[in-house]
């Protein structure tokens, strides 16, 4: 099964669940998997470990945030 650029990670659902739902899933998953900027060392090295738990791979700082992103 191929994934298209337009649908991104939501391409695995095919034509099921409707366009808006798949678009929302795509937005959340891209935000969740993106590297974020560390507030301590200012490098884009923050990675999500679990829901609301983040760790900087550069300085080793662990912090909490929102479920899918550190700041938003």
mmCIF file of the N, C-alpha and C atoms, coordinates in Angstrom:
data_MODEL
# 
_entry.id   MODEL 
# 
loop_
_atom_site.group_PDB 
_atom_site.id 
_atom_site.type_symbol 
_atom_site.label_atom_id 
_atom_site.label_alt_id 
_atom_site.label_comp_id 
_atom_site.label_asym_id 
_atom_site.label_entity_id 
_atom_site.label_seq_id 
_atom_site.pdbx_PDB_ins_code 
_atom_site.Cartn_x 
_atom_site.Cartn_y 
_atom_site.Cartn_z 
_atom_site.occupancy 
_atom_site.B_iso_or_equiv 
_atom_site.pdbx_formal_charge 
_atom_site.auth_seq_id 
_atom_site.auth_comp_id 
_atom_site.auth_asym_id 
_atom_site.auth_atom_id 
_atom_site.pdbx_PDB_model_num 
ATOM 1   N N  . UNK A 1 1  ? 0.848   -1.171 0.000  1.00 0.00 ? 1  UNK A N  1 
ATOM 2   C CA . UNK A 1 1  ? 0.000   0.000  0.000  1.00 0.00 ? 1  UNK A CA 1 
ATOM 3   C C  . UNK A 1 1  ? 0.894   1.235  0.000  1.00 0.00 ? 1  UNK A C  1 
ATOM 4   N N  . UNK A 1 2  ? 0.673   2.115  -0.950 1.00 0.00 ? 2  UNK A N  1 
ATOM 5   C CA . UNK A 1 2  ? 1.526   3.292  -1.047 1.00 0.00 ? 2  UNK A CA 1 
ATOM 6   C C  . UNK A 1 2  ? 0.894   4.479  -0.320 1.00 0.00 ? 2  UNK A C  1 
ATOM 7   N N  . UNK A 1 3  ? 1.748   5.363  0.143  1.00 0.00 ? 3  UNK A N  1 
ATOM 8   C CA . UNK A 1 3  ? 1.299   6.570  0.829  1.00 0.00 ? 3  UNK A CA 1 
ATOM 9   C C  . UNK A 1 3  ? 1.560   7.754  -0.092 1.00 0.00 ? 3  UNK A C  1 
ATOM 10  N N  . UNK A 1 4  ? 0.599   8.636  -0.191 1.00 0.00 ? 4  UNK A N  1 
ATOM 11  C CA . UNK A 1 4  ? 0.751   9.825  -1.010 1.00 0.00 ? 4  UNK A CA 1 
ATOM 12  C C  . UNK A 1 4  ? 1.181   10.994 -0.146 1.00 0.00 ? 4  UNK A C  1 
ATOM 13  N N  . UNK A 1 5  ? 1.832   11.982 -0.759 1.00 0.00 ? 5  UNK A N  1 
ATOM 14  C CA . UNK A 1 5  ? 2.262   13.167 -0.018 1.00 0.00 ? 5  UNK A CA 1 
ATOM 15  C C  . UNK A 1 5  ? 1.069   13.896 0.584  1.00 0.00 ? 5  UNK A C  1 
ATOM 16  N N  . UNK A 1 6  ? -0.011  13.967 -0.147 1.00 0.00 ? 6  UNK A N  1 
ATOM 17  C CA . UNK A 1 6  ? -1.161  14.752 0.293  1.00 0.00 ? 6  UNK A CA 1 
ATOM 18  C C  . UNK A 1 6  ? -1.786  14.194 1.569  1.00 0.00 ? 6  UNK A C  1 
ATOM 19  N N  . UNK A 1 7  ? -1.880  12.904 1.681  1.00 0.00 ? 7  UNK A N  1 
ATOM 20  C CA . UNK A 1 7  ? -2.527  12.313 2.847  1.00 0.00 ? 7  UNK A CA 1 
ATOM 21  C C  . UNK A 1 7  ? -1.542  11.930 3.936  1.00 0.00 ? 7  UNK A C  1 
ATOM 22  N N  . UNK A 1 8  ? -0.271  11.758 3.602  1.00 0.00 ? 8  UNK A N  1 
ATOM 23  C CA . UNK A 1 8  ? 0.755   11.473 4.589  1.00 0.00 ? 8  UNK A CA 1 
ATOM 24  C C  . UNK A 1 8  ? 0.518   10.171 5.326  1.00 0.00 ? 8  UNK A C  1 
ATOM 25  N N  . UNK A 1 9  ? 0.608   10.211 6.651  1.00 0.00 ? 9  UNK A N  1 
ATOM 26  C CA . UNK A 1 9  ? 0.469   8.998  7.446  1.00 0.00 ? 9  UNK A CA 1 
ATOM 27  C C  . UNK A 1 9  ? -0.958  8.476  7.467  1.00 0.00 ? 9  UNK A C  1 
ATOM 28  N N  . UNK A 1 10 ? -1.923  9.309  7.136  1.00 0.00 ? 10 UNK A N  1 
ATOM 29  C CA . UNK A 1 10 ? -3.316  8.869  7.118  1.00 0.00 ? 10 UNK A CA 1 
ATOM 30  C C  . UNK A 1 10 ? -3.636  8.062  5.864  1.00 0.00 ? 10 UNK A C  1 
ATOM 31  N N  . UNK A 1 11 ? -2.676  7.892  4.979  1.00 0.00 ? 11 UNK A N  1 
ATOM 32  C CA . UNK A 1 11 ? -2.887  7.098  3.777  1.00 0.00 ? 11 UNK A CA 1 
ATOM 33  C C  . UNK A 1 11 ? -3.152  5.636  4.080  1.00 0.00 ? 11 UNK A C  1 
ATOM 34  N N  . UNK A 1 12 ? -2.782  5.193  5.278  1.00 0.00 ? 12 UNK A N  1 
ATOM 35  C CA . UNK A 1 12 ? -3.021  3.799  5.644  1.00 0.00 ? 12 UNK A CA 1 
ATOM 36  C C  . UNK A 1 12 ? -4.499  3.484  5.822  1.00 0.00 ? 12 UNK A C  1 
ATOM 37  N N  . UNK A 1 13 ? -5.343  4.523  5.963  1.00 0.00 ? 13 UNK A N  1 
ATOM 38  C CA . UNK A 1 13 ? -6.779  4.312  6.131  1.00 0.00 ? 13 UNK A CA 1 
ATOM 39  C C  . UNK A 1 13 ? -7.509  4.183  4.806  1.00 0.00 ? 13 UNK A C  1 
ATOM 40  N N  . UNK A 1 14 ? -6.844  4.491  3.703  1.00 0.00 ? 14 UNK A N  1 
ATOM 41  C CA . UNK A 1 14 ? -7.483  4.401  2.393  1.00 0.00 ? 14 UNK A CA 1 
ATOM 42  C C  . UNK A 1 14 ? -8.607  5.401  2.266  1.00 0.00 ? 14 UNK A C  1 
ATOM 43  N N  . UNK A 1 15 ? -9.758  4.953  1.799  1.00 0.00 ? 15 UNK A N  1 
ATOM 44  C CA . UNK A 1 15 ? -10.890 5.855  1.624  1.00 0.00 ? 15 UNK A CA 1 
ATOM 45  C C  . UNK A 1 15 ? -11.859 5.793  2.803  1.00 0.00 ? 15 UNK A C  1 
ATOM 46  N N  . UNK A 1 16 ? -11.468 5.147  3.878  1.00 0.00 ? 16 UNK A N  1 
ATOM 47  C CA . UNK A 1 16 ? -12.355 5.002  5.035  1.00 0.00 ? 16 UNK A CA 1 
ATOM 48  C C  . UNK A 1 16 ? -12.317 6.236  5.932  1.00 0.00 ? 16 UNK A C  1 
ATOM 49  N N  . UNK A 1 17 ? -13.312 6.420  6.727  1.00 0.00 ? 17 UNK A N  1 
ATOM 50  C CA . UNK A 1 17 ? -13.444 7.403  7.810  1.00 0.00 ? 17 UNK A CA 1 
ATOM 51  C C  . UNK A 1 17 ? -13.663 8.848  7.379  1.00 0.00 ? 17 UNK A C  1 
ATOM 52  N N  . UNK A 1 18 ? -13.633 9.159  6.122  1.00 0.00 ? 18 UNK A N  1 
ATOM 53  C CA . UNK A 1 18 ? -13.914 10.515 5.664  1.00 0.00 ? 18 UNK A CA 1 
ATOM 54  C C  . UNK A 1 18 ? -12.671 11.385 5.581  1.00 0.00 ? 18 UNK A C  1 
ATOM 55  N N  . UNK A 1 19 ? -12.765 12.397 4.754  1.00 0.00 ? 19 UNK A N  1 
ATOM 56  C CA . UNK A 1 19 ? -11.626 13.266 4.475  1.00 0.00 ? 19 UNK A CA 1 
ATOM 57  C C  . UNK A 1 19 ? -11.207 14.087 5.685  1.00 0.00 ? 19 UNK A C  1 
ATOM 58  N N  . UNK A 1 20 ? -12.151 14.694 6.377  1.00 0.00 ? 20 UNK A N  1 
ATOM 59  C CA . UNK A 1 20 ? -11.827 15.566 7.512  1.00 0.00 ? 20 UNK A CA 1 
ATOM 60  C C  . UNK A 1 20 ? -11.165 14.793 8.645  1.00 0.00 ? 20 UNK A C  1 
ATOM 61  N N  . UNK A 1 21 ? -11.664 13.617 8.943  1.00 0.00 ? 21 UNK A N  1 
ATOM 62  C CA . UNK A 1 21 ? -11.094 12.810 10.018 1.00 0.00 ? 21 UNK A CA 1 
ATOM 63  C C  . UNK A 1 21 ? -9.666  12.402 9.675  1.00 0.00 ? 21 UNK A C  1 
ATOM 64  N N  . UNK A 1 22 ? -9.433  11.977 8.438  1.00 0.00 ? 22 UNK A N  1 
ATOM 65  C CA . UNK A 1 22 ? -8.079  11.601 8.030  1.00 0.00 ? 22 UNK A CA 1 
ATOM 66  C C  . UNK A 1 22 ? -7.144  12.800 8.039  1.00 0.00 ? 22 UNK A C  1 
ATOM 67  N N  . UNK A 1 23 ? -7.637  13.978 7.679  1.00 0.00 ? 23 UNK A N  1 
ATOM 68  C CA . UNK A 1 23 ? -6.821  15.186 7.704  1.00 0.00 ? 23 UNK A CA 1 
ATOM 69  C C  . UNK A 1 23 ? -6.419  15.536 9.139  1.00 0.00 ? 23 UNK A C  1 
ATOM 70  N N  . UNK A 1 24 ? -7.359  15.414 10.079 1.00 0.00 ? 24 UNK A N  1 
ATOM 71  C CA . UNK A 1 24 ? -7.056  15.703 11.486 1.00 0.00 ? 24 UNK A CA 1 
ATOM 72  C C  . UNK A 1 24 ? -6.029  14.723 12.037 1.00 0.00 ? 24 UNK A C  1 
ATOM 73  N N  . UNK A 1 25 ? -6.138  13.454 11.681 1.00 0.00 ? 25 UNK A N  1 
ATOM 74  C CA . UNK A 1 25 ? -5.165  12.451 12.112 1.00 0.00 ? 25 UNK A CA 1 
ATOM 75  C C  . UNK A 1 25 ? -3.792  12.799 11.560 1.00 0.00 ? 25 UNK A C  1 
ATOM 76  N N  . UNK A 1 26 ? -3.731  13.222 10.310 1.00 0.00 ? 26 UNK A N  1 
ATOM 77  C CA . UNK A 1 26 ? -2.460  13.584 9.693  1.00 0.00 ? 26 UNK A CA 1 
ATOM 78  C C  . UNK A 1 26 ? -1.814  14.770 10.400 1.00 0.00 ? 26 UNK A C  1 
ATOM 79  N N  . UNK A 1 27 ? -2.587  15.784 10.754 1.00 0.00 ? 27 UNK A N  1 
ATOM 80  C CA . UNK A 1 27 ? -2.060  16.965 11.451 1.00 0.00 ? 27 UNK A CA 1 
ATOM 81  C C  . UNK A 1 27 ? -1.508  16.575 12.815 1.00 0.00 ? 27 UNK A C  1 
ATOM 82  N N  . UNK A 1 28 ? -2.252  15.779 13.570 1.00 0.00 ? 28 UNK A N  1 
ATOM 83  C CA . UNK A 1 28 ? -1.819  15.376 14.910 1.00 0.00 ? 28 UNK A CA 1 
ATOM 84  C C  . UNK A 1 28 ? -0.565  14.519 14.838 1.00 0.00 ? 28 UNK A C  1 
ATOM 85  N N  . UNK A 1 29 ? -0.505  13.579 13.906 1.00 0.00 ? 29 UNK A N  1 
ATOM 86  C CA . UNK A 1 29 ? 0.650   12.685 13.831 1.00 0.00 ? 29 UNK A CA 1 
ATOM 87  C C  . UNK A 1 29 ? 1.907   13.395 13.353 1.00 0.00 ? 29 UNK A C  1 
ATOM 88  N N  . UNK A 1 30 ? 1.788   14.354 12.444 1.00 0.00 ? 30 UNK A N  1 
ATOM 89  C CA . UNK A 1 30 ? 2.978   15.085 12.020 1.00 0.00 ? 30 UNK A CA 1 
ATOM 90  C C  . UNK A 1 30 ? 3.491   15.972 13.148 1.00 0.00 ? 30 UNK A C  1 
ATOM 91  N N  . UNK A 1 31 ? 2.589   16.567 13.928 1.00 0.00 ? 31 UNK A N  1 
ATOM 92  C CA . UNK A 1 31 ? 2.992   17.385 15.073 1.00 0.00 ? 31 UNK A CA 1 
ATOM 93  C C  . UNK A 1 31 ? 3.636   16.509 16.149 1.00 0.00 ? 31 UNK A C  1 
ATOM 94  N N  . UNK A 1 32 ? 3.075   15.327 16.365 1.00 0.00 ? 32 UNK A N  1 
ATOM 95  C CA . UNK A 1 32 ? 3.571   14.419 17.392 1.00 0.00 ? 32 UNK A CA 1 
ATOM 96  C C  . UNK A 1 32 ? 4.978   13.917 17.079 1.00 0.00 ? 32 UNK A C  1 
ATOM 97  N N  . UNK A 1 33 ? 5.253   13.608 15.818 1.00 0.00 ? 33 UNK A N  1 
ATOM 98  C CA . UNK A 1 33 ? 6.524   13.010 15.434 1.00 0.00 ? 33 UNK A CA 1 
ATOM 99  C C  . UNK A 1 33 ? 7.608   14.020 15.089 1.00 0.00 ? 33 UNK A C  1 
ATOM 100 N N  . UNK A 1 34 ? 7.274   15.309 15.048 1.00 0.00 ? 34 UNK A N  1 
ATOM 101 C CA . UNK A 1 34 ? 8.243   16.329 14.672 1.00 0.00 ? 34 UNK A CA 1 
ATOM 102 C C  . UNK A 1 34 ? 9.224   16.596 15.811 1.00 0.00 ? 34 UNK A C  1 
ATOM 103 N N  . UNK A 1 35 ? 10.459  16.950 15.452 1.00 0.00 ? 35 UNK A N  1 
ATOM 104 C CA . UNK A 1 35 ? 11.443  17.378 16.441 1.00 0.00 ? 35 UNK A CA 1 
ATOM 105 C C  . UNK A 1 35 ? 11.077  18.801 16.869 1.00 0.00 ? 35 UNK A C  1 
ATOM 106 N N  . UNK A 1 36 ? 11.149  19.069 18.167 1.00 0.00 ? 36 UNK A N  1 
ATOM 107 C CA . UNK A 1 36 ? 10.786  20.374 18.690 1.00 0.00 ? 36 UNK A CA 1 
ATOM 108 C C  . UNK A 1 36 ? 11.986  21.019 19.354 1.00 0.00 ? 36 UNK A C  1 
ATOM 109 N N  . UNK A 1 37 ? 11.923  22.328 19.556 1.00 0.00 ? 37 UNK A N  1 
ATOM 110 C CA . UNK A 1 37 ? 13.048  23.073 20.103 1.00 0.00 ? 37 UNK A CA 1 
ATOM 111 C C  . UNK A 1 37 ? 13.086  22.975 21.618 1.00 0.00 ? 37 UNK A C  1 
ATOM 112 N N  . UNK A 1 38 ? 14.273  22.699 22.156 1.00 0.00 ? 38 UNK A N  1 
ATOM 113 C CA . UNK A 1 38 ? 14.466  22.579 23.594 1.00 0.00 ? 38 UNK A CA 1 
ATOM 114 C C  . UNK A 1 38 ? 14.475  23.974 24.225 1.00 0.00 ? 38 UNK A C  1 
ATOM 115 N N  . UNK A 1 39 ? 13.702  24.209 25.284 1.00 0.00 ? 39 UNK A N  1 
ATOM 116 C CA . UNK A 1 39 ? 13.725  25.513 25.925 1.00 0.00 ? 39 UNK A CA 1 
ATOM 117 C C  . UNK A 1 39 ? 15.000  25.771 26.722 1.00 0.00 ? 39 UNK A C  1 
ATOM 118 N N  . UNK A 1 40 ? 15.753  24.732 27.045 1.00 0.00 ? 40 UNK A N  1 
ATOM 119 C CA . UNK A 1 40 ? 16.980  24.911 27.830 1.00 0.00 ? 40 UNK A CA 1 
ATOM 120 C C  . UNK A 1 40 ? 18.202  25.163 26.960 1.00 0.00 ? 40 UNK A C  1 
ATOM 121 N N  . UNK A 1 41 ? 18.409  24.338 25.925 1.00 0.00 ? 41 UNK A N  1 
ATOM 122 C CA . UNK A 1 41 ? 19.603  24.499 25.088 1.00 0.00 ? 41 UNK A CA 1 
ATOM 123 C C  . UNK A 1 41 ? 19.298  25.111 23.724 1.00 0.00 ? 41 UNK A C  1 
ATOM 124 N N  . UNK A 1 42 ? 18.038  25.348 23.401 1.00 0.00 ? 42 UNK A N  1 
ATOM 125 C CA . UNK A 1 42 ? 17.580  26.006 22.164 1.00 0.00 ? 42 UNK A CA 1 
ATOM 126 C C  . UNK A 1 42 ? 17.960  25.238 20.900 1.00 0.00 ? 42 UNK A C  1 
ATOM 127 N N  . UNK A 1 43 ? 18.094  23.914 20.986 1.00 0.00 ? 43 UNK A N  1 
ATOM 128 C CA . UNK A 1 43 ? 18.351  23.088 19.815 1.00 0.00 ? 43 UNK A CA 1 
ATOM 129 C C  . UNK A 1 43 ? 17.089  22.296 19.483 1.00 0.00 ? 43 UNK A C  1 
ATOM 130 N N  . UNK A 1 44 ? 16.844  22.045 18.211 1.00 0.00 ? 44 UNK A N  1 
ATOM 131 C CA . UNK A 1 44 ? 15.649  21.269 17.837 1.00 0.00 ? 44 UNK A CA 1 
ATOM 132 C C  . UNK A 1 44 ? 15.856  19.770 18.047 1.00 0.00 ? 44 UNK A C  1 
ATOM 133 N N  . UNK A 1 45 ? 16.015  19.349 19.276 1.00 0.00 ? 45 UNK A N  1 
ATOM 134 C CA . UNK A 1 45 ? 16.344  17.956 19.591 1.00 0.00 ? 45 UNK A CA 1 
ATOM 135 C C  . UNK A 1 45 ? 15.349  17.299 20.544 1.00 0.00 ? 45 UNK A C  1 
ATOM 136 N N  . UNK A 1 46 ? 14.212  17.925 20.795 1.00 0.00 ? 46 UNK A N  1 
ATOM 137 C CA . UNK A 1 46 ? 13.218  17.352 21.709 1.00 0.00 ? 46 UNK A CA 1 
ATOM 138 C C  . UNK A 1 46 ? 12.480  16.222 21.000 1.00 0.00 ? 46 UNK A C  1 
ATOM 139 N N  . UNK A 1 47 ? 12.367  15.085 21.672 1.00 0.00 ? 47 UNK A N  1 
ATOM 140 C CA . UNK A 1 47 ? 11.644  13.943 21.126 1.00 0.00 ? 47 UNK A CA 1 
ATOM 141 C C  . UNK A 1 47 ? 10.619  13.480 22.150 1.00 0.00 ? 47 UNK A C  1 
ATOM 142 N N  . UNK A 1 48 ? 9.473   13.047 21.674 1.00 0.00 ? 48 UNK A N  1 
ATOM 143 C CA . UNK A 1 48 ? 8.390   12.590 22.540 1.00 0.00 ? 48 UNK A CA 1 
ATOM 144 C C  . UNK A 1 48 ? 8.664   11.163 22.992 1.00 0.00 ? 48 UNK A C  1 
ATOM 145 N N  . UNK A 1 49 ? 8.674   10.945 24.302 1.00 0.00 ? 49 UNK A N  1 
ATOM 146 C CA . UNK A 1 49 ? 8.868   9.596  24.845 1.00 0.00 ? 49 UNK A CA 1 
ATOM 147 C C  . UNK A 1 49 ? 7.542   8.894  25.064 1.00 0.00 ? 49 UNK A C  1 
ATOM 148 N N  . UNK A 1 50 ? 6.588   9.602  25.644 1.00 0.00 ? 50 UNK A N  1 
ATOM 149 C CA . UNK A 1 50 ? 5.252   9.077  25.914 1.00 0.00 ? 50 UNK A CA 1 
ATOM 150 C C  . UNK A 1 50 ? 4.297   10.265 25.882 1.00 0.00 ? 50 UNK A C  1 
ATOM 151 N N  . UNK A 1 51 ? 3.055   10.031 26.183 1.00 0.00 ? 51 UNK A N  1 
ATOM 152 C CA . UNK A 1 51 ? 2.064   11.100 26.144 1.00 0.00 ? 51 UNK A CA 1 
ATOM 153 C C  . UNK A 1 51 ? 2.419   12.166 27.168 1.00 0.00 ? 51 UNK A C  1 
ATOM 154 N N  . UNK A 1 52 ? 2.843   13.346 26.690 1.00 0.00 ? 52 UNK A N  1 
ATOM 155 C CA . UNK A 1 52 ? 3.152   14.473 27.549 1.00 0.00 ? 52 UNK A CA 1 
ATOM 156 C C  . UNK A 1 52 ? 4.536   14.456 28.153 1.00 0.00 ? 52 UNK A C  1 
ATOM 157 N N  . UNK A 1 53 ? 5.399   13.489 27.797 1.00 0.00 ? 53 UNK A N  1 
ATOM 158 C CA . UNK A 1 53 ? 6.756   13.411 28.333 1.00 0.00 ? 53 UNK A CA 1 
ATOM 159 C C  . UNK A 1 53 ? 7.742   13.546 27.171 1.00 0.00 ? 53 UNK A C  1 
ATOM 160 N N  . UNK A 1 54 ? 8.674   14.503 27.319 1.00 0.00 ? 54 UNK A N  1 
ATOM 161 C CA . UNK A 1 54 ? 9.620   14.806 26.256 1.00 0.00 ? 54 UNK A CA 1 
ATOM 162 C C  . UNK A 1 54 ? 11.037  14.795 26.805 1.00 0.00 ? 54 UNK A C  1 
ATOM 163 N N  . UNK A 1 55 ? 12.013  14.455 25.937 1.00 0.00 ? 55 UNK A N  1 
ATOM 164 C CA . UNK A 1 55 ? 13.408  14.442 26.342 1.00 0.00 ? 55 UNK A CA 1 
ATOM 165 C C  . UNK A 1 55 ? 14.257  15.069 25.243 1.00 0.00 ? 55 UNK A C  1 
ATOM 166 N N  . UNK A 1 56 ? 15.232  15.874 25.672 1.00 0.00 ? 56 UNK A N  1 
ATOM 167 C CA . UNK A 1 56 ? 16.172  16.491 24.748 1.00 0.00 ? 56 UNK A CA 1 
ATOM 168 C C  . UNK A 1 56 ? 17.347  15.536 24.571 1.00 0.00 ? 56 UNK A C  1 
ATOM 169 N N  . UNK A 1 57 ? 17.647  15.184 23.329 1.00 0.00 ? 57 UNK A N  1 
ATOM 170 C CA . UNK A 1 57 ? 18.755  14.272 23.087 1.00 0.00 ? 57 UNK A CA 1 
ATOM 171 C C  . UNK A 1 57 ? 20.094  14.983 23.155 1.00 0.00 ? 57 UNK A C  1 
ATOM 172 N N  . UNK A 1 58 ? 20.086  16.306 23.171 1.00 0.00 ? 58 UNK A N  1 
ATOM 173 C CA . UNK A 1 58 ? 21.321  17.071 23.240 1.00 0.00 ? 58 UNK A CA 1 
ATOM 174 C C  . UNK A 1 58 ? 21.783  17.281 24.679 1.00 0.00 ? 58 UNK A C  1 
ATOM 175 N N  . UNK A 1 59 ? 20.899  17.863 25.519 1.00 0.00 ? 59 UNK A N  1 
ATOM 176 C CA . UNK A 1 59 ? 21.300  18.173 26.893 1.00 0.00 ? 59 UNK A CA 1 
ATOM 177 C C  . UNK A 1 59 ? 20.758  17.174 27.910 1.00 0.00 ? 59 UNK A C  1 
ATOM 178 N N  . UNK A 1 60 ? 19.882  16.264 27.495 1.00 0.00 ? 60 UNK A N  1 
ATOM 179 C CA . UNK A 1 60 ? 19.371  15.227 28.380 1.00 0.00 ? 60 UNK A CA 1 
ATOM 180 C C  . UNK A 1 60 ? 18.256  15.657 29.307 1.00 0.00 ? 60 UNK A C  1 
ATOM 181 N N  . UNK A 1 61 ? 17.728  16.864 29.127 1.00 0.00 ? 61 UNK A N  1 
ATOM 182 C CA . UNK A 1 61 ? 16.665  17.365 29.997 1.00 0.00 ? 61 UNK A CA 1 
ATOM 183 C C  . UNK A 1 61 ? 15.344  16.670 29.677 1.00 0.00 ? 61 UNK A C  1 
ATOM 184 N N  . UNK A 1 62 ? 14.610  16.284 30.717 1.00 0.00 ? 62 UNK A N  1 
ATOM 185 C CA . UNK A 1 62 ? 13.274  15.717 30.549 1.00 0.00 ? 62 UNK A CA 1 
ATOM 186 C C  . UNK A 1 62 ? 12.269  16.748 31.026 1.00 0.00 ? 62 UNK A C  1 
ATOM 187 N N  . UNK A 1 63 ? 11.157  16.838 30.322 1.00 0.00 ? 63 UNK A N  1 
ATOM 188 C CA . UNK A 1 63 ? 10.133  17.819 30.668 1.00 0.00 ? 63 UNK A CA 1 
ATOM 189 C C  . UNK A 1 63 ? 8.764   17.303 30.286 1.00 0.00 ? 63 UNK A C  1 
ATOM 190 N N  . UNK A 1 64 ? 7.753   17.959 30.802 1.00 0.00 ? 64 UNK A N  1 
ATOM 191 C CA . UNK A 1 64 ? 6.379   17.601 30.464 1.00 0.00 ? 64 UNK A CA 1 
ATOM 192 C C  . UNK A 1 64 ? 5.781   18.698 29.605 1.00 0.00 ? 64 UNK A C  1 
ATOM 193 N N  . UNK A 1 65 ? 4.762   18.326 28.878 1.00 0.00 ? 65 UNK A N  1 
ATOM 194 C CA . UNK A 1 65 ? 4.094   19.273 28.015 1.00 0.00 ? 65 UNK A CA 1 
ATOM 195 C C  . UNK A 1 65 ? 2.714   18.749 27.678 1.00 0.00 ? 65 UNK A C  1 
ATOM 196 N N  . UNK A 1 66 ? 2.218   19.182 26.559 1.00 0.00 ? 66 UNK A N  1 
ATOM 197 C CA . UNK A 1 66 ? 0.916   18.714 26.118 1.00 0.00 ? 66 UNK A CA 1 
ATOM 198 C C  . UNK A 1 66 ? 1.037   17.319 25.505 1.00 0.00 ? 66 UNK A C  1 
ATOM 199 N N  . UNK A 1 67 ? -0.069  16.733 25.153 1.00 0.00 ? 67 UNK A N  1 
ATOM 200 C CA . UNK A 1 67 ? -0.075  15.347 24.700 1.00 0.00 ? 67 UNK A CA 1 
ATOM 201 C C  . UNK A 1 67 ? 0.700   15.155 23.400 1.00 0.00 ? 67 UNK A C  1 
ATOM 202 N N  . UNK A 1 68 ? 0.554   16.047 22.436 1.00 0.00 ? 68 UNK A N  1 
ATOM 203 C CA . UNK A 1 68 ? 1.165   15.842 21.137 1.00 0.00 ? 68 UNK A CA 1 
ATOM 204 C C  . UNK A 1 68 ? 2.253   16.842 20.800 1.00 0.00 ? 68 UNK A C  1 
ATOM 205 N N  . UNK A 1 69 ? 2.393   17.918 21.564 1.00 0.00 ? 69 UNK A N  1 
ATOM 206 C CA . UNK A 1 69 ? 3.466   18.871 21.349 1.00 0.00 ? 69 UNK A CA 1 
ATOM 207 C C  . UNK A 1 69 ? 3.870   19.491 22.669 1.00 0.00 ? 69 UNK A C  1 
ATOM 208 N N  . UNK A 1 70 ? 5.046   20.007 22.718 1.00 0.00 ? 70 UNK A N  1 
ATOM 209 C CA . UNK A 1 70 ? 5.576   20.562 23.951 1.00 0.00 ? 70 UNK A CA 1 
ATOM 210 C C  . UNK A 1 70 ? 4.903   21.877 24.304 1.00 0.00 ? 70 UNK A C  1 
ATOM 211 N N  . UNK A 1 71 ? 4.693   22.744 23.315 1.00 0.00 ? 71 UNK A N  1 
ATOM 212 C CA . UNK A 1 71 ? 4.204   24.095 23.589 1.00 0.00 ? 71 UNK A CA 1 
ATOM 213 C C  . UNK A 1 71 ? 2.774   24.350 23.180 1.00 0.00 ? 71 UNK A C  1 
ATOM 214 N N  . UNK A 1 72 ? 2.355   23.866 22.028 1.00 0.00 ? 72 UNK A N  1 
ATOM 215 C CA . UNK A 1 72 ? 1.037   24.233 21.503 1.00 0.00 ? 72 UNK A CA 1 
ATOM 216 C C  . UNK A 1 72 ? -0.077  23.515 22.200 1.00 0.00 ? 72 UNK A C  1 
# 
